[in-house]
């Protein structure tokens, strides 16, 4: 049937016309789902006439002038169109993939970000650039406007670093179109919110600030023309998105304050509401900033919530999350006594729940765990373990009595273990072991949610590693053995030892005074690697430090061998074992404590190796003041010739680096000067004594002239020893040197036991009596017997009475001097 015949029939039979219209409606609905509206639009236009055709073409997804045909087209035209329909359908399918296909709603409304979800970031950017550049400002087509509107949420949802910048360009172009008078433009709240959200979540440091600026621009546009048909009024979600940007980037300076300012401003706007979750996010931002002041600010926010709620703003009532986040803020504050504030907030929760019958603020498991965390982190350790134990027992009792639904679980018990381990109590390790045994018993009785896991065992291992009890090291090894047995023989993956487990056990041995403890630590290191668990730099540093402190005659060689092992592993591509300054310093320390020939040279070689690595760009291996001090100490302990000169040369090297390179990390400190003086004091070769004495006097003089370092009891005592050892009694300079040094020492408040001892051995009896005057007591002189101001700045552990062996030494020396 031809088009002309169908049209005539429709005019003759109204019922047929109604059927055709119904068919057209069904076809339109199908188009919306199949994306073939363009082809069907032409077909329907041929069916129902030009009036319908023009209406449909305007609303179709990608109409073109070639699709416009008149009703007088011949059958041959219709046949020709049919032949190309398949090709045009394929082309429209491609277009649909970019434009979304189908019949679209009015652009700008109901925006979503899934229209271009199949495009990667580069493809989306290319399409965005084309959309922005196709037309001059003020002349964007309906299609381009529609594409720009749909691109906004697409960029916003991507949360890419460039999302904020690109989406803002799209928005600013739409605003420019509006100002240029483009009649097709309509701006909506969702467009602005998409850009604010994109900046808030892009992860760039400037993101929160740009989000706030877009919100401010939105406010200014609306104020310039308060017509929502032109510029939309900012709504709650726009403010919330901007606030969220600051809360997500709580590490930025001033982030909490910016978020709080926006939240307060939101409360002043008509018909806009704030909620508890908005204030909770702000409190969490303060909590993440850490510090006592931020914890106090977080608490003020909660007080503000209570004030607003009492004034009638019922959507901002503090809830359990509010209180828990505030406890977290105090736990992270680092303030001494912070646990007391956390406990106070916890009691407020209980009081609020009891007095108002508000179950939304009842403490839950998280509340207890956060309070225990505050106890663990509090620098005021006294009594924290007792409080934690009371909290745990109370929590268990309330649950058993049925007055609380909060049951202690593995997180609660692990938190309590953490408090014990970090308490600093002498019996901390014992308490940890007892609580672990209690957990194991409860698990055996059917309490499956209290089954100890690797965190539980690692916490106890850490407590044992810090314990001074000689048996602790073997208890740590037994616990590690138990973990391996549970995993290897019983298949319990939850207690599989990890690197923390082995490191803690190695640390216990490294700190131990037990015979062959360092060797045992190295065996555990090998055992860990054989178990398939990768060691790291910390693992090796523990063992090397253990060897350095062991006193073993082979310690230096063992430590050096471990360093070479680390270097080989790093060369093979294992970055986790790359040696750092601590590694080198520990090996240097091992060489400084051995009497082995060539030890100071080996120590200095390692120092030079650190310099070479540092110059090559390895900043983790750069030497510091401790590196130099330890090498100087190696020289002072050795029997090598010219050790005083070698020590002074290292001091000069440090001074040149500190002054020339402005490197504060290698600026000589008081311990460096003390080490140089010690090298002089331990010079025994007669031919070297004169030079060593001059170096000692020169070093002591430089120390007193230094603007960065002040002499302490160690340097005064060591200088007196150098004078007594290197300067003969017949030297007329000896008494004035001793007198000047002691008077300056008294003035500095640095007269400690070391100074008193060296003064006794160095000064002649007459000079000794003159310097001490009425405070002198033969053989029994202590810091208690001298004026307090003489020793007010001493930081050494002073013995109030001289030991019996020291007393005998005093008596023998006094007798010799009297003779």
DRENZA-219168 format. One line per 3 residues: their letters; for each residue x, y, z of C-alpha. Coordinates in steps of 0.2 Angstrom, whole numbers. Each point is the difference from the previous one (the first is absolute). Example, Ala and Ser with C-alpha at 12.3 -4.5 7.8 and 13.67 -1.06 7.14 Angstrom:
REM residues 2
as	62,-22,39; 6,17,-3 $
This chain:
REM residues 819
xxx	0,0,0; 8,17,-5; 1,15,11 $
xxx	-13,9,-10; -13,-14,1; 3,-2,19 $
xxx	-2,19,3; -17,0,-10; -6,-16,10 $
xxx	4,9,16; -10,15,-5; -15,-12,-5 $
xxx	1,-11,15; 2,9,17; 2,-16,9 $
xxx	15,-5,-11; 8,17,4; -2,-3,19 $
xxx	9,-17,-3; 14,8,-9; 2,13,14 $
xxx	1,-14,12; 13,-9,-10; 10,16,-1 $
xxx	-1,1,19; 6,-18,2; 14,3,-12 $
xxx	6,15,10; 1,-10,16; 10,-13,-9 $
xxx	12,13,-6; 4,6,17; 6,-18,4 $
xxx	8,-5,-16; 8,16,-5; -7,-2,-18 $
xxx	-11,16,1; 8,8,-15; -4,-14,-12 $
xxx	-18,-2,7; -2,19,0; 1,1,-19 $
xxx	-11,-15,-1; -13,7,10; 1,17,-8 $
xxx	-4,-9,-17; -15,-8,9; -8,14,9 $
xxx	5,15,-10; 12,15,1; -7,7,16 $
xxx	5,-15,11; 16,-2,-10; 6,17,5 $
xxx	-4,-2,18; 9,-17,2; 15,6,-10 $
xxx	3,14,13; 0,-12,14; 9,-14,-8 $
xxx	18,-4,6; 10,5,-16; -11,7,-14 $
xxx	8,6,-16; -7,10,-15; 2,-15,-11 $
xxx	-13,-9,11; -13,13,-4; -11,-6,-15 $
xxx	-17,6,-6; -16,-9,-1; 0,0,-19 $
xxx	15,-11,-1; -2,-13,-12; 1,-19,3 $
xxx	17,0,-8; 6,13,13; -7,-11,14 $
xxx	8,-16,-8; 17,10,-1; -2,5,18 $
xxx	-3,-18,5; 16,-6,-8; 11,12,10 $
xxx	-10,-3,16; 12,-13,7; 15,10,-3 $
xxx	-8,15,8; -5,-11,15; 18,-6,2 $
xxx	6,18,0; -13,6,12; 5,-15,12 $
xxx	17,8,1; -7,17,3; -11,-8,14 $
xxx	16,-6,8; 6,18,2; -17,9,2 $
xxx	-10,-13,10; -12,-4,-13; -19,0,1 $
xxx	-12,15,3; 8,10,14; -8,10,14 $
xxx	2,19,0; 18,3,2; 7,5,17 $
xxx	-13,-9,10; 2,-17,7; 19,0,-4 $
xxx	10,-16,3; 18,-5,-3; -3,-16,-9 $
xxx	-3,7,-17; 19,-1,-4; 5,-14,12 $
xxx	7,-11,-14; 13,14,-5; 17,0,8 $
xxx	7,16,7; 9,6,-16; -15,-4,-11 $
xxx	-11,10,12; 12,15,0; 0,0,-19 $
xxx	-19,0,-1; 0,14,13; 12,10,-10 $
xxx	-10,-2,-16; -16,5,9; 8,16,7 $
xxx	9,5,-16; -13,-3,-13; -10,16,1 $
xxx	4,18,5; -6,6,17; -18,3,-1 $
xxx	-3,-11,-15; 0,-18,8; -13,-11,-9 $
xxx	-13,-9,10; 10,-16,-2; 16,8,6 $
xxx	-9,7,15; -7,-17,4; 17,-8,-2 $
xxx	8,12,12; -14,-2,13; 2,-19,0 $
xxx	19,1,0; 0,9,17; -6,-15,10 $
xxx	10,-12,-10; 16,10,5; -6,2,18 $
xxx	-2,-19,2; 17,-4,-7; 9,8,15 $
xxx	16,2,-10; 13,14,3; -6,9,-15 $
xxx	-19,-2,4; -1,17,9; 9,10,-13 $
xxx	-9,-7,-15; -17,0,8; 2,18,5 $
xxx	5,5,-18; -17,-8,-6; -10,10,13 $
xxx	9,16,-3; -4,-2,-19; -19,-3,4 $
xxx	0,16,11; 9,9,-14; -14,-6,-12 $
xxx	-13,6,13; 8,17,1; 2,1,-19 $
xxx	-19,-2,-2; -1,-17,-7; -19,-4,2 $
xxx	3,-19,0; 10,1,17; -7,-5,17 $
xxx	11,-1,15; -5,-13,14; 6,-3,17 $
xxx	7,-17,-4; 12,8,-13; 8,10,14 $
xxx	0,-14,12; 8,-11,-12; 15,12,-2 $
xxx	1,3,19; 0,-19,3; 13,-3,-14 $
xxx	12,12,8; -4,-7,18; 5,-17,-5 $
xxx	13,2,-13; 14,-2,13; 10,15,-5 $
xxx	6,12,14; -10,15,-7; -16,-11,-2 $
xxx	-9,6,15; 4,18,-2; -6,0,-18 $
xxx	-16,-9,5; -3,14,12; 3,13,-13 $
xxx	-12,-8,-12; -13,0,14; 4,19,3 $
xxx	-2,3,-19; -17,-8,1; -5,11,14 $
xxx	6,16,-9; -9,-5,-16; -17,-3,9 $
xxx	2,16,9; 4,10,-16; -17,-7,-7 $
xxx	-11,-9,13; -10,-9,-13; 3,-19,1 $
xxx	-5,-1,-18; 16,9,-4; 12,-5,14 $
xxx	-4,-13,13; 0,3,18; 13,-10,10 $
xxx	-8,-14,10; 5,-11,14; 9,-13,-11 $
xxx	11,13,-8; 6,5,18; 2,-18,5 $
xxx	10,-4,-15; 12,15,4; 1,-5,18 $
xxx	4,-18,-5; 14,6,-10; 8,8,16 $
xxx	-4,-15,10; 8,-12,-13; 16,10,1 $
xxx	1,2,19; 19,1,-2; -1,17,-8 $
xxx	4,14,11; -16,9,6; -11,-14,-8 $
xxx	-11,-2,16; -2,19,2; -6,2,-18 $
xxx	-12,-15,1; -7,8,16; -2,17,-8 $
xxx	-10,-8,-14; -11,-10,12; -4,15,10 $
xxx	-5,10,-15; -11,-14,-6; -10,2,16 $
xxx	-4,18,-4; -8,-3,-17; -19,-2,-2 $
xxx	-7,-17,-3; 17,-9,2; 3,-13,13 $
xxx	15,-7,9; 1,-17,7; 10,-9,13 $
xxx	10,-9,-13; 7,17,-6; 6,5,17 $
xxx	7,-18,3; 10,2,-16; 7,17,7 $
xxx	4,-8,16; 9,-14,-9; 10,13,-10 $
xxx	6,7,17; 4,-17,6; 11,-4,-15 $
xxx	10,16,2; 5,-7,17; 7,11,14 $
xxx	-8,5,16; -6,17,-7; -10,-9,-13 $
xxx	-7,-12,12; -6,15,10; -8,7,-16 $
xxx	-8,-16,-4; -8,0,17; -6,18,-3 $
xxx	-9,-6,-16; -9,-13,10; -5,13,13 $
xxx	-6,11,-14; -11,-15,-6; -8,-1,17 $
xxx	-3,18,0; -9,0,-17; -10,-15,5 $
xxx	-6,8,16; -5,15,-11; -11,-10,-11 $
xxx	12,-6,-14; -6,-18,2; 11,-7,-14 $
xxx	16,3,9; -1,-10,16; 16,-9,5 $
xxx	0,-18,-3; 11,-15,4; 12,4,-15 $
xxx	2,18,7; 6,-6,16; 11,-14,-7 $
xxx	8,12,-12; 3,12,15; 9,-14,10 $
xxx	10,-4,-16; 5,19,0; 7,-1,17 $
xxx	8,-17,-3; 10,8,-15; 3,16,10 $
xxx	17,-5,7; -3,10,15; 6,-7,17 $
xxx	-16,-5,9; -10,-1,-15; -8,-16,6 $
xxx	-8,9,14; -9,11,-13; -5,-15,-10 $
xxx	-7,-9,16; -10,16,4; -8,0,-18 $
xxx	-4,-19,3; -8,4,16; -10,14,-8 $
xxx	-7,-13,-12; -5,-11,14; -8,14,9 $
xxx	-10,6,-16; -6,-17,-3; -6,-3,17 $
xxx	-8,17,4; -9,2,-17; -3,-18,-4 $
xxx	9,4,-17; 6,-17,-7; 9,9,-14 $
xxx	14,6,12; 3,-16,9; 18,-5,0 $
xxx	4,-15,-12; 15,-11,-3; 8,14,-10 $
xxx	-2,12,15; 9,-12,11; 14,-3,-13 $
xxx	3,18,-3; 1,3,19; 12,-14,1 $
xxx	10,8,-14; 1,16,9; 6,-9,15 $
xxx	14,-8,-10; 5,16,-9; 0,11,16 $
xxx	18,6,4; -6,0,18; 2,-19,2 $
xxx	-3,-2,19; -15,-10,4; -6,-2,-18 $
xxx	1,-19,1; -11,0,16; -13,11,-9 $
xxx	0,-11,-15; -2,-16,10; -15,8,9 $
xxx	-8,5,-16; 2,-17,-7; -7,-9,15 $
xxx	-14,13,1; -5,-3,-18; 0,-18,2 $
xxx	-10,1,16; -13,11,-8; -3,-11,-14 $
xxx	-1,-16,11; -13,9,11; -10,4,-15 $
xxx	1,19,3; 10,3,-16; 0,-7,-17 $
xxx	18,4,-3; 10,-16,2; 19,1,0 $
xxx	8,-8,-15; 17,-2,-7; 2,18,-4 $
xxx	-4,5,18; 12,-13,7; 14,5,-12 $
xxx	-2,18,4; 2,-4,19; 15,-10,-4 $
xxx	7,15,-9; -3,11,15; 9,-13,11 $
xxx	15,-1,-12; 2,19,-1; -3,4,18 $
xxx	18,-1,5; -4,-10,16; 13,-12,5 $
xxx	-12,-14,0; -8,5,-17; 6,-16,-9 $
xxx	-7,-11,14; -17,9,-1; 1,-3,-19 $
xxx	3,-18,2; -13,-3,12; -13,9,-10 $
xxx	5,-10,-15; -2,-16,10; -18,6,5 $
xxx	-4,3,-18; 6,-17,-5; -11,-8,14 $
xxx	-15,10,-5; 2,-6,-18; 1,-18,6 $
xxx	-16,3,10; -9,4,-16; 2,19,-1 $
xxx	5,0,-18; 1,19,-2; 14,1,12 $
xxx	12,-12,-9; 18,7,1; 7,5,-17 $
xxx	17,6,-6; -3,17,7; -3,-7,17 $
xxx	16,-10,0; 10,14,-8; -5,12,14 $
xxx	6,-12,13; 16,-3,-9; 3,19,-1 $
xxx	-3,1,19; 12,-14,3; 13,9,-11 $
xxx	-1,15,11; 1,-10,16; 16,1,11 $
xxx	-3,-17,8; 14,-12,-6; -13,-14,-3 $
xxx	-10,11,-12; 10,-4,-15; -3,-18,2 $
xxx	-18,2,3; -1,10,-16; 9,-14,-10 $
xxx	-13,-13,8; -14,11,-6; 7,1,-18 $
xxx	2,-18,0; -18,-3,5; -6,12,-14 $
xxx	10,-11,-12; -7,-16,7; -18,6,-1 $
xxx	3,6,-18; 10,-15,-7; -7,-14,9 $
xxx	-18,5,3; -3,11,-15; -5,16,10 $
xxx	3,14,-12; -6,13,12; 15,-2,10 $
xxx	13,-2,-14; 16,9,6; 4,15,-11 $
xxx	14,12,-1; -5,9,16; 0,-16,10 $
xxx	18,-4,-5; 6,18,2; -7,1,17 $
xxx	8,-17,5; 17,6,-8; -2,17,10 $
xxx	-2,-10,16; 17,-9,-3; 8,16,-6 $
xxx	-3,9,16; 4,-15,11; 16,-2,10 $
xxx	-1,-19,-2; 15,-9,-7; -1,-2,-19 $
xxx	-16,10,-1; 6,9,-16; 4,-17,-8 $
xxx	-18,-6,5; -7,16,-8; 9,-4,-16 $
xxx	-6,-18,0; -18,7,2; 3,11,-15 $
xxx	6,-15,-11; -15,-10,7; -12,14,-6 $
xxx	7,1,-18; 0,-19,-1; -19,0,5 $
xxx	-3,11,-16; -2,16,10; 9,15,-8 $
xxx	11,9,12; 2,18,-1; 13,14,5 $
xxx	-7,0,18; 3,-18,2; 18,1,-5 $
xxx	3,16,10; -7,-9,16; 13,-14,-2 $
xxx	14,11,-5; -4,11,16; 0,-16,10 $
xxx	17,-5,-6; 7,18,3; -6,0,18 $
xxx	4,-18,4; 19,2,5; 4,-16,-10 $
xxx	18,0,-7; -7,-4,-17; -14,13,1 $
xxx	7,12,-13; 4,-13,-13; -18,-7,2 $
xxx	-8,17,-1; 11,4,-16; -5,-17,-8 $
xxx	-19,4,3; 3,17,-8; 8,-8,-16 $
xxx	-15,-12,0; -12,15,-1; 10,8,-13 $
xxx	0,-16,-11; -19,-2,2; -3,18,-4 $
xxx	11,-2,-16; -11,-15,-5; -15,11,1 $
xxx	-7,-1,17; -3,18,5; -7,-4,17 $
xxx	17,-5,7; 9,16,-6; 13,5,13 $
xxx	-3,17,8; 10,12,12; -6,-10,15 $
xxx	7,-16,-8; 17,8,-3; 0,8,17 $
xxx	-3,-17,8; 14,-8,-9; 12,14,4 $
xxx	-5,-1,18; 4,-19,0; 18,5,-7 $
xxx	2,14,13; -3,-13,14; 13,-13,-5 $
xxx	18,0,3; 4,-8,-16; 15,7,-10 $
xxx	-6,12,-14; -17,3,8; 0,19,-1 $
xxx	5,-1,-19; -14,-12,-4; -12,12,10 $
xxx	6,15,-10; -1,-10,-17; -19,-2,4 $
xxx	-1,18,4; 7,4,-17; -11,-13,-9 $
xxx	-15,10,8; 7,16,-7; 1,-8,-17 $
xxx	-18,-6,0; -6,16,6; 8,10,-14 $
xxx	-7,-13,-12; -17,5,6; -4,-13,13 $
xxx	-6,12,14; -5,-14,11; 19,-5,2 $
xxx	6,18,4; 12,0,15; -5,10,15 $
xxx	8,6,16; -2,-17,8; 10,-8,-15 $
xxx	15,12,4; -1,-2,18; 1,-19,-1 $
xxx	15,0,-12; 9,12,12; -5,-12,14 $
xxx	8,-14,-10; 16,10,-1; 0,5,18 $
xxx	-2,-19,6; 14,-6,-12; 18,-2,2 $
xxx	4,8,-17; 13,14,0; -6,18,-3 $
xxx	-17,-4,6; -2,18,7; 4,7,-16 $
xxx	-11,-11,-10; -15,4,12; 4,19,-2 $
xxx	0,-2,-19; -17,-8,0; -6,15,11 $
xxx	7,12,-13; -9,-10,-14; -17,2,10 $
xxx	3,19,2; 4,3,-18; -16,-10,-5 $
xxx	-11,9,12; 7,17,-5; 3,-2,-19 $
xxx	-15,-11,-4; -12,7,14; -3,-18,5 $
xxx	-7,1,18; 0,-19,2; 19,-1,0 $
xxx	2,15,11; 12,-5,15; -9,-3,16 $
xxx	6,-2,18; 3,-18,-3; 11,2,-14 $
xxx	11,12,10; 0,-12,14; 6,-14,-11 $
xxx	14,10,-7; 5,5,18; -1,-19,4 $
xxx	12,-4,-14; 12,12,7; -2,-6,18 $
xxx	4,-18,-6; 16,4,-9; 14,-10,8 $
xxx	15,1,-12; 12,13,8; 4,8,-17 $
xxx	-18,3,-3; -5,7,16; 5,18,-3 $
xxx	-10,1,-16; -15,-8,8; 1,12,14 $
xxx	0,15,-12; -15,-8,-9; -9,-2,17 $
xxx	3,18,5; -5,6,-18; -16,-10,0 $
xxx	-5,5,17; 2,18,-5; -10,-2,-16 $
xxx	-14,-8,10; -2,15,12; 0,12,-15 $
xxx	-13,-10,-10; -17,9,-2; -8,-17,-3 $
xxx	7,-11,14; 2,1,19; 12,-10,10 $
xxx	-8,-13,12; 7,-11,14; 7,-12,-12 $
xxx	11,12,-9; 6,8,16; 4,-17,7 $
xxx	9,-6,-15; 10,16,-2; 6,-1,18 $
xxx	5,-18,-3; 10,6,-16; 9,13,10 $
xxx	4,-12,14; 6,-13,-12; 9,10,-13 $
xxx	7,15,10; 14,-4,13; -1,8,17 $
xxx	15,11,-3; -9,9,-13; -5,17,7 $
xxx	-15,1,-11; -8,-16,8; -8,8,16 $
xxx	-7,16,-10; -8,-12,-13; -8,-11,14 $
xxx	-6,16,10; -7,8,-16; -9,-16,-5 $
xxx	-7,-3,17; -6,18,3; -9,0,-17 $
xxx	-7,-17,3; -8,6,17; -7,16,-9 $
xxx	-8,-11,-14; -8,-12,14; 9,-15,-7 $
xxx	10,-7,15; -6,-18,0; 8,-16,7 $
xxx	12,-1,-15; 7,17,2; 2,-3,19 $
xxx	9,-16,-3; 12,7,-13; 3,16,10 $
xxx	5,-11,15; 13,-10,-11; 6,15,-10 $
xxx	3,14,13; 13,0,13; -7,0,18 $
xxx	3,18,3; -9,5,-16; -14,-13,3 $
xxx	-3,8,18; 1,17,-7; -13,-3,-14 $
xxx	-12,-10,12; 2,11,15; -11,-5,15 $
xxx	-9,-13,-11; 15,-12,-1; -2,-17,8 $
xxx	14,-13,-1; -5,-15,-10; -19,3,2 $
xxx	-3,15,-10; -17,-1,-10; -11,12,-9 $
xxx	-10,2,16; 15,8,8; 1,14,-13 $
xxx	-11,15,-3; -15,-4,-10; 3,13,-13 $
xxx	16,-8,-4; -9,-16,-7; -17,8,-5 $
xxx	2,-4,-18; 8,-18,1; -9,-13,-9 $
xxx	10,-15,5; -6,-14,12; 8,5,16 $
xxx	5,-11,14; -4,8,16; 14,-9,9 $
xxx	17,-7,-7; 0,-19,-2; 12,-10,11 $
xxx	12,-3,-14; 0,18,-5; 3,4,19 $
xxx	15,-11,0; 6,8,-16; -2,17,8 $
xxx	10,-6,16; 14,-7,-10; 2,15,-11 $
xxx	-1,11,15; 14,-10,9; 11,1,-16 $
xxx	-3,19,-1; 4,3,18; 16,-10,-2 $
